[in-house]
Protein backbone atom coordinates (compact mmCIF):
# COMPACT_ATOMS: atom_id res chain seq x y z
CA UNK A 1 0.00 0.00 0.00
CA UNK A 2 1.44 3.41 -0.97
CA UNK A 3 1.73 6.29 1.50
CA UNK A 4 -1.33 8.29 0.30
CA UNK A 5 -3.51 5.15 0.47
CA UNK A 6 -2.24 4.38 3.95
CA UNK A 7 -3.02 7.93 5.03
CA UNK A 8 -6.56 7.66 3.63
CA UNK A 9 -7.09 4.35 5.43
CA UNK A 10 -5.84 5.85 8.68
CA UNK A 11 -8.22 8.78 8.33
CA UNK A 12 -11.15 6.37 7.89
CA UNK A 13 -10.13 4.12 10.79
CA UNK A 14 -11.33 5.64 14.08
CA UNK A 15 -8.67 3.69 15.99
CA UNK A 16 -5.95 5.49 14.04
CA UNK A 17 -7.35 9.04 14.43
CA UNK A 18 -6.35 11.36 17.26
CA UNK A 19 -4.85 8.49 19.24
CA UNK A 20 -1.17 9.19 18.85
CA UNK A 21 1.67 8.23 21.13
CA UNK A 22 2.63 10.84 23.68
CA UNK A 23 4.60 11.15 26.90
CA UNK A 24 1.59 10.07 28.93
CA UNK A 25 0.85 6.80 27.14
CA UNK A 26 4.16 5.59 25.72
CA UNK A 27 7.52 5.15 27.43
CA UNK A 28 10.46 3.28 25.95
CA UNK A 29 11.09 0.01 27.78
CA UNK A 30 14.32 -0.07 29.78
CA UNK A 31 15.40 -2.12 32.83
CA UNK A 32 16.64 1.10 34.42
CA UNK A 33 13.06 1.68 35.58
CA UNK A 34 13.32 -1.43 37.75
CA UNK A 35 16.10 0.15 39.82
CA UNK A 36 14.28 3.43 40.34
CA UNK A 37 11.12 1.61 41.42
CA UNK A 38 12.98 -0.66 43.85
CA UNK A 39 14.73 2.33 45.43
CA UNK A 40 11.48 4.27 45.61
CA UNK A 41 9.21 1.54 46.97
CA UNK A 42 11.71 -0.41 49.09
CA UNK A 43 14.53 2.04 49.87
CA UNK A 44 15.59 0.20 53.04
CA UNK A 45 15.38 -3.32 51.63
CA UNK A 46 18.72 -5.09 51.24
CA UNK A 47 19.92 -4.96 47.63
CA UNK A 48 23.54 -6.15 47.66
CA UNK A 49 25.61 -8.38 49.95
CA UNK A 50 29.35 -8.84 49.52
CA UNK A 51 31.30 -9.98 52.54
CA UNK A 52 30.97 -7.13 55.08
CA UNK A 53 29.25 -4.89 52.50
CA UNK A 54 25.49 -4.68 52.85
CA UNK A 55 23.74 -1.96 50.83
CA UNK A 56 20.09 -1.05 50.45
CA UNK A 57 18.30 -0.24 47.22
CA UNK A 58 18.37 3.47 48.12
CA UNK A 59 22.15 3.33 48.59
CA UNK A 60 22.60 1.39 45.38
CA UNK A 61 20.50 3.94 43.49
CA UNK A 62 22.81 6.75 44.63
CA UNK A 63 25.95 4.81 43.69
CA UNK A 64 24.56 4.04 40.24
CA UNK A 65 23.87 7.72 39.57
CA UNK A 66 27.38 8.58 40.76
CA UNK A 67 28.88 6.02 38.39
CA UNK A 68 26.91 7.51 35.50
CA UNK A 69 28.10 11.00 36.48
CA UNK A 70 31.72 9.85 36.65
CA UNK A 71 31.50 8.39 33.16
CA UNK A 72 29.82 11.53 31.83
CA UNK A 73 32.64 13.64 33.34
CA UNK A 74 35.05 11.71 31.09
CA UNK A 75 32.91 12.51 28.07
CA UNK A 76 31.48 9.00 27.88
CA UNK A 77 27.89 8.95 26.65
CA UNK A 78 25.51 7.51 24.09
CA UNK A 79 27.06 4.80 21.93
CA UNK A 80 30.32 4.61 23.88
CA UNK A 81 31.55 1.27 25.22
CA UNK A 82 32.50 0.79 28.88
CA UNK A 83 34.49 -2.42 29.36
CA UNK A 84 34.70 -4.20 32.70
CA UNK A 85 36.93 -7.09 33.70
CA UNK A 86 35.54 -8.01 37.07
CA UNK A 87 34.37 -10.75 39.38
CA UNK A 88 30.81 -11.00 40.68
CA UNK A 89 31.08 -7.96 42.93
CA UNK A 90 28.84 -4.94 43.66
CA UNK A 91 30.77 -2.81 41.15
CA UNK A 92 29.79 -4.99 38.19
CA UNK A 93 26.21 -5.22 39.49
CA UNK A 94 26.01 -1.40 39.69
CA UNK A 95 27.47 -1.05 36.20
CA UNK A 96 24.44 -2.81 34.72
CA UNK A 97 22.50 0.33 35.64
CA UNK A 98 25.10 3.10 35.83
CA UNK A 99 26.61 2.52 32.39
CA UNK A 100 23.29 2.60 30.47
CA UNK A 101 22.12 5.56 32.60
CA UNK A 102 25.04 7.46 31.08
CA UNK A 103 23.76 6.35 27.66
CA UNK A 104 26.75 4.06 27.20
CA UNK A 105 27.01 0.34 26.45
CA UNK A 106 28.31 -2.14 29.03
CA UNK A 107 30.84 -4.72 27.84
CA UNK A 108 31.40 -7.20 30.67
CA UNK A 109 34.45 -9.17 29.54
CA UNK A 110 34.98 -12.86 30.22
CA UNK A 111 37.56 -13.02 33.01
CA UNK A 112 38.83 -16.40 31.80
CA UNK A 113 40.16 -15.10 28.49
CA UNK A 114 43.82 -14.60 27.62
CA UNK A 115 45.38 -11.19 26.98
CA UNK A 116 45.17 -11.47 23.19
CA UNK A 117 41.43 -12.20 23.25
CA UNK A 118 40.78 -9.37 25.72
CA UNK A 119 42.79 -6.96 23.58
CA UNK A 120 40.77 -7.97 20.50
CA UNK A 121 37.52 -7.29 22.40
CA UNK A 122 38.71 -3.89 23.66
CA UNK A 123 39.74 -2.90 20.13
CA UNK A 124 36.72 -4.27 18.31
CA UNK A 125 34.27 -2.83 20.83
CA UNK A 126 36.14 0.50 20.81
CA UNK A 127 36.17 0.61 24.61
CA UNK A 128 36.53 4.14 25.97
CA UNK A 129 37.49 2.95 29.46
CA UNK A 130 38.37 -0.26 31.28
CA UNK A 131 37.26 -0.89 34.86
CA UNK A 132 39.29 -3.83 36.17
CA UNK A 133 39.31 -5.90 39.35
CA UNK A 134 42.79 -6.29 40.84
CA UNK A 135 42.41 -10.08 40.61
CA UNK A 136 42.70 -9.72 36.83
CA UNK A 137 45.27 -6.92 36.72
CA UNK A 138 47.97 -9.20 35.29
CA UNK A 139 46.07 -10.25 32.17
CA UNK A 140 44.55 -6.76 31.86
CA UNK A 141 48.00 -5.17 31.87
CA UNK A 142 49.12 -7.44 29.03
CA UNK A 143 45.94 -6.74 27.05
CA UNK A 144 46.28 -2.97 27.47
CA UNK A 145 49.85 -3.16 26.17
CA UNK A 146 48.49 -4.63 22.92
CA UNK A 147 46.17 -1.68 22.22
CA UNK A 148 47.05 0.90 19.59
CA UNK A 149 46.40 3.76 22.00
CA UNK A 150 45.90 3.95 25.79
CA UNK A 151 42.48 4.18 27.45
CA UNK A 152 41.62 5.27 31.01
CA UNK A 153 41.75 2.48 33.59
CA UNK A 154 39.88 2.37 36.89
CA UNK A 155 40.71 -0.23 39.55
CA UNK A 156 38.26 -2.23 41.63
CA UNK A 157 40.16 -2.49 44.90
CA UNK A 158 38.02 -5.11 46.65
CA UNK A 159 39.14 -5.42 50.31
CA UNK A 160 37.95 -9.04 50.38
CA UNK A 161 40.60 -9.99 47.80
CA UNK A 162 44.33 -10.08 48.42
CA UNK A 163 46.74 -10.18 45.53
CA UNK A 164 47.07 -8.57 42.14
CA UNK A 165 48.02 -4.95 41.75
CA UNK A 166 46.42 -1.60 41.05
CA UNK A 167 47.14 -0.56 37.45
CA UNK A 168 44.69 2.33 36.97
CA UNK A 169 44.69 6.06 37.54
CA UNK A 170 42.29 5.76 40.46
CA UNK A 171 40.12 3.21 42.20
CA UNK A 172 36.39 2.76 41.71
CA UNK A 173 35.35 4.31 45.01
CA UNK A 174 37.31 7.48 44.30
CA UNK A 175 36.01 7.48 40.73
CA UNK A 176 32.34 7.58 41.78
CA UNK A 177 32.88 9.85 44.80
CA UNK A 178 34.50 12.84 43.11
CA UNK A 179 31.66 13.65 40.72
CA UNK A 180 29.86 16.66 42.10
CA UNK A 181 26.16 16.23 41.38
CA UNK A 182 24.64 12.81 40.71
CA UNK A 183 23.71 12.04 37.11
CA UNK A 184 20.14 13.11 36.24
CA UNK A 185 17.68 10.24 36.00
CA UNK A 186 17.18 10.33 32.23
CA UNK A 187 16.01 7.25 30.39
CA UNK A 188 16.65 6.41 26.72
CA UNK A 189 14.12 7.82 24.29
CA UNK A 190 14.46 4.76 22.05
CA UNK A 191 14.17 1.26 23.50
CA UNK A 192 16.14 -0.04 20.49
CA UNK A 193 19.20 1.76 21.84
CA UNK A 194 22.09 -0.56 22.71
CA UNK A 195 22.49 -1.42 26.38
CA UNK A 196 25.14 -4.14 26.39
CA UNK A 197 27.81 -5.80 24.27
CA UNK A 198 28.74 -9.45 24.83
CA UNK A 199 31.32 -11.45 22.96
CA UNK A 200 30.66 -15.07 22.09
CA UNK A 201 32.83 -17.73 20.52
CA UNK A 202 31.84 -18.54 16.96
CA UNK A 203 33.19 -21.16 14.61
CA UNK A 204 36.12 -18.86 13.86
CA UNK A 205 38.84 -17.83 16.27
CA UNK A 206 37.78 -14.22 16.84
CA UNK A 207 34.62 -13.82 18.91
CA UNK A 208 31.56 -11.95 17.63
CA UNK A 209 30.13 -8.95 19.45
CA UNK A 210 26.47 -9.50 20.33
CA UNK A 211 24.52 -6.28 20.82
CA UNK A 212 21.57 -6.10 23.25
CA UNK A 213 18.94 -3.36 23.32
CA UNK A 214 17.01 -1.90 26.26
CA UNK A 215 13.74 -3.50 25.15
CA UNK A 216 15.19 -7.01 25.08
CA UNK A 217 16.96 -6.58 28.42
CA UNK A 218 13.70 -5.38 29.99
CA UNK A 219 11.63 -8.24 28.61
CA UNK A 220 14.12 -11.01 29.34
CA UNK A 221 14.52 -9.78 32.90
CA UNK A 222 10.77 -10.03 33.38
CA UNK A 223 10.74 -13.40 31.62
CA UNK A 224 13.24 -14.73 34.17
CA UNK A 225 11.02 -13.66 37.04
CA UNK A 226 7.91 -15.21 35.48
CA UNK A 227 9.61 -18.43 34.36
CA UNK A 228 10.99 -19.05 37.81
CA UNK A 229 8.01 -17.78 39.86
CA UNK A 230 10.44 -15.56 41.76
CA UNK A 231 7.78 -13.45 43.43
CA UNK A 232 8.80 -10.66 45.79
CA UNK A 233 12.26 -10.21 47.37
CA UNK A 234 14.12 -13.35 46.27
CA UNK A 235 17.64 -13.83 47.60
CA UNK A 236 19.83 -14.57 44.59
CA UNK A 237 23.34 -16.01 44.82
CA UNK A 238 25.79 -15.08 42.07
CA UNK A 239 27.22 -18.47 41.12
CA UNK A 240 26.71 -17.53 37.44
CA UNK A 241 29.29 -15.08 36.03
CA UNK A 242 27.84 -11.62 35.49
CA UNK A 243 29.97 -11.40 32.34
CA UNK A 244 28.02 -14.28 30.78
CA UNK A 245 25.06 -12.80 28.85
CA UNK A 246 24.98 -10.09 31.52
CA UNK A 247 24.36 -12.80 34.07
CA UNK A 248 21.43 -14.03 31.95
CA UNK A 249 19.86 -10.58 32.64
CA UNK A 250 19.55 -11.36 36.34
CA UNK A 251 20.99 -8.02 37.56
CA UNK A 252 17.85 -6.48 36.08
CA UNK A 253 15.63 -9.35 37.28
CA UNK A 254 16.80 -8.83 40.86
CA UNK A 255 15.82 -5.16 40.55
CA UNK A 256 12.35 -5.83 39.14
CA UNK A 257 11.67 -8.24 42.02
CA UNK A 258 13.40 -5.95 44.56
CA UNK A 259 15.43 -8.90 45.72
CA UNK A 260 18.92 -9.24 47.15
CA UNK A 261 22.06 -9.91 45.11
CA UNK A 262 24.50 -12.03 47.13
CA UNK A 263 27.90 -11.64 45.49
CA UNK A 264 30.41 -14.46 45.21
CA UNK A 265 33.94 -14.14 43.87
CA UNK A 266 34.81 -17.84 43.54
CA UNK A 267 32.42 -20.76 43.14
CA UNK A 268 33.54 -23.31 45.71
CA UNK A 269 31.21 -25.80 47.44
CA UNK A 270 32.01 -24.56 50.93
CA UNK A 271 31.48 -20.89 50.02
CA UNK A 272 28.28 -21.56 48.04
CA UNK A 273 26.66 -23.71 50.71
CA UNK A 274 27.74 -21.36 53.51
CA UNK A 275 26.09 -18.38 51.80
CA UNK A 276 22.97 -20.38 50.95
CA UNK A 277 22.64 -21.25 54.62
CA UNK A 278 23.61 -17.92 56.21
CA UNK A 279 21.91 -15.54 53.75
CA UNK A 280 18.93 -17.86 53.26
CA UNK A 281 19.44 -17.88 49.49
CA UNK A 282 16.35 -18.84 47.50
CA UNK A 283 17.69 -18.85 43.92
CA UNK A 284 20.89 -19.42 41.99
CA UNK A 285 21.92 -20.26 38.42
CA UNK A 286 24.75 -22.27 36.98
CA UNK A 287 26.11 -24.77 34.53
CA UNK A 288 25.77 -28.52 35.22
CA UNK A 289 29.29 -28.52 36.67
CA UNK A 290 28.11 -26.30 39.55
CA UNK A 291 25.24 -28.65 40.34
CA UNK A 292 27.49 -31.69 40.17
CA UNK A 293 29.99 -30.00 42.47
CA UNK A 294 27.30 -29.39 45.08
CA UNK A 295 25.91 -32.91 44.67
CA UNK A 296 29.30 -34.31 45.59
CA UNK A 297 30.05 -31.91 48.44
CA UNK A 298 30.44 -33.44 51.93
CA UNK A 299 27.14 -33.89 53.74
CA UNK A 300 28.25 -31.71 56.66
CA UNK A 301 28.50 -28.68 54.36
CA UNK A 302 24.81 -29.07 53.47
CA UNK A 303 23.58 -29.10 57.06
CA UNK A 304 21.31 -26.30 58.24
CA UNK A 305 19.81 -25.38 54.85
CA UNK A 306 16.10 -25.46 55.61
CA UNK A 307 14.59 -23.21 52.93
CA UNK A 308 13.58 -24.38 49.44
CA UNK A 309 16.33 -23.51 46.97
CA UNK A 310 15.48 -23.00 43.32
CA UNK A 311 18.20 -23.87 40.82
CA UNK A 312 18.26 -22.75 37.18
CA UNK A 313 20.63 -24.74 35.00
CA UNK A 314 21.81 -24.27 31.42
CA UNK A 315 24.87 -24.82 29.26
CA UNK A 316 25.64 -28.29 27.97
CA UNK A 317 22.53 -30.39 28.53
CA UNK A 318 22.69 -31.51 32.17
CA UNK A 319 22.77 -35.26 32.77
CA UNK A 320 19.56 -36.51 34.33
CA UNK A 321 21.62 -37.96 37.20
CA UNK A 322 22.86 -34.49 38.12
CA UNK A 323 19.33 -33.09 38.19
CA UNK A 324 18.15 -36.07 40.25
CA UNK A 325 20.91 -35.39 42.77
CA UNK A 326 19.66 -31.84 43.26
CA UNK A 327 16.08 -33.00 43.66
CA UNK A 328 17.16 -35.51 46.31
CA UNK A 329 18.50 -32.58 48.30
CA UNK A 330 15.01 -31.09 48.16
CA UNK A 331 15.99 -28.37 45.71
CA UNK A 332 13.87 -27.48 42.68
CA UNK A 333 15.67 -27.58 39.31
CA UNK A 334 14.53 -25.63 36.25
CA UNK A 335 16.35 -26.36 33.00
CA UNK A 336 16.57 -23.48 30.54
CA UNK A 337 18.16 -22.99 27.14
CA UNK A 338 19.45 -20.03 25.26
CA UNK A 339 22.45 -18.39 23.69
CA UNK A 340 24.33 -15.14 24.09
CA UNK A 341 22.39 -13.96 21.03
CA UNK A 342 19.08 -14.22 22.90
CA UNK A 343 20.01 -12.64 26.24
CA UNK A 344 20.60 -15.99 27.90
CA UNK A 345 17.61 -18.21 28.79
CA UNK A 346 14.60 -17.90 26.47
CA UNK A 347 13.47 -21.54 26.35
CA UNK A 348 12.26 -23.16 29.57
CA UNK A 349 11.50 -26.75 30.53
CA UNK A 350 8.10 -25.83 31.95
CA UNK A 351 6.80 -28.35 34.50
CA UNK A 352 3.32 -29.91 34.28
CA UNK A 353 1.30 -31.28 37.17
CA UNK A 354 0.73 -34.54 35.31
CA UNK A 355 4.42 -35.36 35.83
CA UNK A 356 4.26 -35.08 39.62
CA UNK A 357 3.63 -38.80 40.09
CA UNK A 358 6.64 -39.92 38.11
CA UNK A 359 9.71 -41.41 39.73
CA UNK A 360 12.64 -39.16 40.54
CA UNK A 361 14.66 -40.51 37.61
CA UNK A 362 11.72 -40.08 35.20
CA UNK A 363 11.27 -36.49 36.37
CA UNK A 364 14.96 -35.82 35.91
CA UNK A 365 14.85 -37.18 32.34
CA UNK A 366 12.05 -34.74 31.49
CA UNK A 367 13.86 -31.85 33.16
CA UNK A 368 16.95 -32.61 31.06
CA UNK A 369 15.06 -31.49 27.93
CA UNK A 370 15.47 -27.88 26.83
CA UNK A 371 11.72 -27.16 26.82
CA UNK A 372 9.35 -24.65 25.24
CA UNK A 373 9.46 -20.91 24.60
CA UNK A 374 9.60 -18.65 27.63
CA UNK A 375 6.97 -15.99 28.41
CA UNK A 376 8.59 -13.24 26.33
CA UNK A 377 9.83 -15.23 23.32
CA UNK A 378 7.54 -15.01 20.32
CA UNK A 379 8.32 -18.44 18.87
CA UNK A 380 10.75 -21.33 18.83
CA UNK A 381 10.76 -24.05 16.18
CA UNK A 382 12.85 -27.00 15.12
CA UNK A 383 13.15 -26.80 11.35
CA UNK A 384 15.14 -27.61 8.27
CA UNK A 385 17.85 -24.88 8.21
CA UNK A 386 17.49 -24.37 4.45
CA UNK A 387 13.76 -24.68 3.74
CA UNK A 388 12.63 -23.46 7.19
CA UNK A 389 10.05 -26.22 7.18
CA UNK A 390 9.33 -27.39 10.75
CA UNK A 391 10.31 -31.01 11.42
CA UNK A 392 7.69 -33.52 12.63
CA UNK A 393 7.11 -33.56 16.38
CA UNK A 394 8.11 -37.18 16.61
CA UNK A 395 11.08 -37.00 18.97
CA UNK A 396 13.32 -38.48 16.26
CA UNK A 397 13.65 -36.14 13.28
CA UNK A 398 16.50 -33.67 13.73
CA UNK A 399 16.42 -30.03 12.72
CA UNK A 400 17.89 -26.71 13.77
CA UNK A 401 16.49 -24.73 16.70
CA UNK A 402 15.30 -21.31 15.51
CA UNK A 403 13.78 -18.42 17.42
CA UNK A 404 12.17 -15.08 16.91
CA UNK A 405 11.07 -12.41 19.34
CA UNK A 406 11.94 -9.25 21.19
CA UNK A 407 14.59 -10.99 23.27
CA UNK A 408 16.77 -11.76 20.28
CA UNK A 409 19.86 -9.56 19.77
CA UNK A 410 20.06 -6.49 17.57
CA UNK A 411 22.83 -8.26 15.67
CA UNK A 412 26.60 -8.68 15.59
CA UNK A 413 28.66 -5.52 16.02
CA UNK A 414 30.33 -4.42 12.78
CA UNK A 415 29.58 -7.78 11.17
CA UNK A 416 26.61 -7.42 8.77
CA UNK A 417 27.39 -10.67 6.95
CA UNK A 418 27.17 -12.74 10.15
CA UNK A 419 24.05 -10.84 11.20
CA UNK A 420 22.30 -11.52 7.89
CA UNK A 421 23.22 -15.20 8.08
CA UNK A 422 21.95 -15.49 11.65
CA UNK A 423 18.59 -13.93 10.72
CA UNK A 424 18.07 -15.67 7.36
CA UNK A 425 14.40 -16.19 6.56
CA UNK A 426 13.20 -14.08 9.48
CA UNK A 427 14.39 -16.51 12.15
CA UNK A 428 17.42 -16.52 14.41
CA UNK A 429 19.40 -19.63 13.55
CA UNK A 430 20.95 -21.06 16.72
CA UNK A 431 23.10 -23.68 14.98
CA UNK A 432 21.96 -26.25 17.54
CA UNK A 433 20.43 -29.47 16.25
CA UNK A 434 17.49 -30.95 18.12
CA UNK A 435 14.37 -33.08 17.94
CA UNK A 436 10.85 -31.87 18.63
CA UNK A 437 8.68 -33.95 20.92
CA UNK A 438 4.93 -34.42 20.51
CA UNK A 439 4.24 -32.08 23.43
CA UNK A 440 6.27 -29.31 21.76
CA UNK A 441 9.35 -29.70 23.97
CA UNK A 442 12.73 -29.26 22.29
CA UNK A 443 15.63 -31.60 23.03
CA UNK A 444 19.15 -30.89 21.74
CA UNK A 445 20.95 -33.78 20.08
CA UNK A 446 24.04 -32.19 18.53
CA UNK A 447 25.75 -28.88 17.77
CA UNK A 448 26.15 -27.89 14.16
CA UNK A 449 28.70 -25.17 14.91
CA UNK A 450 31.15 -27.48 16.68
CA UNK A 451 31.09 -25.21 19.71
CA UNK A 452 32.21 -26.94 22.90
CA UNK A 453 30.39 -25.90 26.08
CA UNK A 454 32.68 -26.51 29.04
CA UNK A 455 31.52 -25.43 32.48
CA UNK A 456 28.96 -23.15 30.84
CA UNK A 457 31.59 -21.39 28.68
CA UNK A 458 31.73 -21.58 24.89
CA UNK A 459 34.95 -22.80 23.28
CA UNK A 460 35.56 -22.55 19.54
CA UNK A 461 37.03 -25.79 18.20
CA UNK A 462 38.67 -23.87 15.36
CA UNK A 463 40.41 -21.54 17.81
CA UNK A 464 41.92 -24.56 19.59
CA UNK A 465 42.87 -26.12 16.26
CA UNK A 466 44.65 -22.92 15.24
CA UNK A 467 46.88 -23.21 18.29
CA UNK A 468 47.53 -26.92 17.68
CA UNK A 469 48.65 -26.20 14.14
CA UNK A 470 51.28 -23.82 15.52
CA UNK A 471 53.03 -26.71 17.24
CA UNK A 472 56.15 -27.53 15.20
CA UNK A 473 55.47 -31.29 15.28
CA UNK A 474 51.75 -31.25 14.42
CA UNK A 475 50.76 -32.13 10.88
CA UNK A 476 46.98 -32.15 11.19
CA UNK A 477 44.55 -31.52 14.03
CA UNK A 478 40.82 -31.56 14.75
CA UNK A 479 39.02 -30.77 18.00
CA UNK A 480 35.60 -32.01 19.11
CA UNK A 481 33.68 -32.11 22.36
CA UNK A 482 34.14 -35.04 24.67
CA UNK A 483 31.57 -35.74 27.40
CA UNK A 484 32.86 -34.96 30.88
CA UNK A 485 31.01 -35.70 34.12
CA UNK A 486 32.39 -32.59 35.81
CA UNK A 487 32.53 -29.96 33.06
CA UNK A 488 29.74 -31.17 30.77
CA UNK A 489 32.11 -31.15 27.81
CA UNK A 490 35.86 -30.70 27.36
CA UNK A 491 37.94 -30.30 24.19
CA UNK A 492 39.36 -33.53 22.79
CA UNK A 493 42.14 -33.12 20.23
CA UNK A 494 42.82 -35.61 17.46
CA UNK A 495 46.34 -35.06 16.16
CA UNK A 496 48.47 -36.43 13.34
CA UNK A 497 52.18 -35.82 13.97
CA UNK A 498 54.80 -35.12 11.33
CA UNK A 499 57.12 -37.97 10.33
CA UNK A 500 59.72 -38.54 13.01
CA UNK A 501 57.93 -36.37 15.59
CA UNK A 502 57.89 -37.57 19.20
CA UNK A 503 55.50 -35.15 20.93
CA UNK A 504 53.43 -36.71 23.71
CA UNK A 505 49.96 -35.88 25.03
CA UNK A 506 51.55 -33.92 27.87
CA UNK A 507 53.67 -31.95 25.39
CA UNK A 508 50.66 -30.99 23.28
CA UNK A 509 48.57 -29.92 26.27
CA UNK A 510 51.45 -27.91 27.75
CA UNK A 511 51.94 -26.15 24.40
CA UNK A 512 48.26 -25.19 24.26
CA UNK A 513 48.29 -23.94 27.85
CA UNK A 514 51.18 -21.62 26.97
CA UNK A 515 49.30 -20.13 24.01
CA UNK A 516 45.69 -19.72 25.14
CA UNK A 517 43.35 -19.58 28.12
CA UNK A 518 43.69 -22.81 30.10
CA UNK A 519 39.99 -23.64 30.09
CA UNK A 520 40.07 -23.83 26.29
CA UNK A 521 42.91 -26.35 26.16
CA UNK A 522 42.37 -30.02 25.29
CA UNK A 523 42.08 -32.39 28.23
CA UNK A 524 42.62 -35.40 25.95
CA UNK A 525 44.87 -35.91 22.90
CA UNK A 526 44.47 -38.86 20.53
CA UNK A 527 47.24 -39.53 18.00
CA UNK A 528 46.72 -41.06 14.56
CA UNK A 529 45.39 -40.36 11.05
CA UNK A 530 42.20 -38.29 10.77
CA UNK A 531 39.13 -39.62 8.93
CA UNK A 532 38.30 -37.57 5.83
CA UNK A 533 35.80 -37.34 3.02
CA UNK A 534 36.79 -37.82 -0.61
CA UNK A 535 37.31 -34.06 -0.86
CA UNK A 536 39.67 -34.00 2.10
CA UNK A 537 37.25 -32.62 4.72
CA UNK A 538 37.80 -34.01 8.21
CA UNK A 539 34.80 -36.04 9.38
CA UNK A 540 34.19 -34.66 12.85
CA UNK A 541 31.14 -36.82 13.43
CA UNK A 542 33.43 -39.86 13.24
CA UNK A 543 35.74 -38.29 15.82
CA UNK A 544 32.84 -37.52 18.14
CA UNK A 545 31.85 -41.16 17.98
CA UNK A 546 35.40 -42.18 18.86
CA UNK A 547 35.35 -40.05 22.03
CA UNK A 548 32.65 -42.30 23.44
CA UNK A 549 35.20 -45.09 23.84
CA UNK A 550 37.89 -42.96 25.48
Secondary structure, DSSP 8 states (H G I E B T S, - for coil): --HHHHHHHHHH-GGGSS----TTT-----THHHHHHHHHH-TTSEEEEETTEEEEHHHHHHHHHHHHHHHHHTT--TT-EEEEE--SSHHHHHHHHHHHHTT-EEEE--TTS-HHHHHHHHHHTTEEEEEEEGGGHHHHHHHHHTSSS--EEEEE--TT---S---SSEEHHHHHHS-SS-------S-TTSEEEEEEE--SSSS-EEEEEEHHHHHHHHHHHHHHTT--SS-EEE--S-TTSHHHHTHHHHHHHTT-EEE--SS--HHHHHHHHHHTT--EEEE-HHHHHHHHTS-GGGGTT--S--EEEE-SS---HHHHHHHHHTT-EEEEEEEEGGGTEEEEE----GGGTTS-HHHHHHHHTS-BEE-TTEEEEEEE-TTT--B--SSSS-EEEEEEEETTS-SEETT-HHHHHHHTGGGSEEEEEEEEE-TTS-EEEEEETT-EEEETTEEEEHHHHHHHHHTSTTEEEEEEEEEEETTTEEEEEEEEEE-TT----HHHHHHHHHTTS-GGGS-SEEEES---B-TTS-B-HHHHHHHHTT-
